[in-house]
Amino acid sequence: MPRLAVTLDGAPLPEEEARAFWGRFSAWMEEHKGDLAGFAKSEGLASVHPKTSREGALLVASRSAAQEPYRNATSADAGGSPKNQTPQKADKTDKNRG
């Protein structure tokens, strides 16, 4: 079964606390679609970001990191970059510099 994990300022919460946090997160998001900032504030936090990993779903909570707008969960295994993100194209003028 996939794991539901939560980290708070980089430290993993114990499994029971993580499941309770996920329960509150799910209930909040059902009532307030996409309102990550509101949920974070309700928990006394600065931000909450959903991510995925090989082990399952992960909520990254922080007392100090800025909240970003809601978007599809990113992969924690890929350094937090969206899986479908394409690399930026190099500026053509860079090729002509020697």
ChimeraX attribute file (.defattr): number of C-alpha atoms within 10 A of each C-alpha:
attribute: neighborCount
match mode: 1-to-1
recipient: residues
	/A:1	5
	/A:2	9
	/A:3	14
	/A:4	16
	/A:5	24
	/A:6	27
	/A:7	16
	/A:8	16
	/A:9	13
	/A:10	10
	/A:11	11
	/A:12	16
	/A:13	14
	/A:14	11
	/A:15	13
	/A:16	10
	/A:17	13
	/A:18	20
	/A:19	16
	/A:20	12
	/A:21	18
	/A:22	18
	/A:23	12
	/A:24	15
	/A:25	18
	/A:26	14
	/A:27	12
	/A:28	17
	/A:29	15
	/A:30	11
	/A:31	9
	/A:32	12
	/A:33	10
	/A:34	14
	/A:35	15
	/A:36	23
	/A:37	19
	/A:38	18
	/A:39	21
	/A:40	19
	/A:41	13
	/A:42	13
	/A:43	16
	/A:44	11
	/A:45	20
	/A:46	19
	/A:47	22
	/A:48	28
	/A:49	23
	/A:50	19
	/A:51	21
	/A:52	19
	/A:53	17
	/A:54	10
	/A:55	12
	/A:56	12
	/A:57	20
	/A:58	23
	/A:59	21
	/A:60	20
	/A:61	23
	/A:62	20
	/A:63	15
	/A:64	10
	/A:65	14
	/A:66	13
	/A:67	17
	/A:68	11
	/A:69	11
	/A:70	14
	/A:71	11
	/A:72	12
	/A:73	18
	/A:74	20
	/A:75	18
	/A:76	17
	/A:77	13
	/A:78	11
	/A:79	8
	/A:80	14
	/A:81	13
	/A:82	15
	/A:83	12
	/A:84	7
	/A:85	7
	/A:86	7
	/A:87	6
	/A:88	6
	/A:89	6
	/A:90	8
	/A:91	8
	/A:92	8
	/A:93	7
	/A:94	8
	/A:95	8
	/A:96	7
	/A:97	6
	/A:98	4
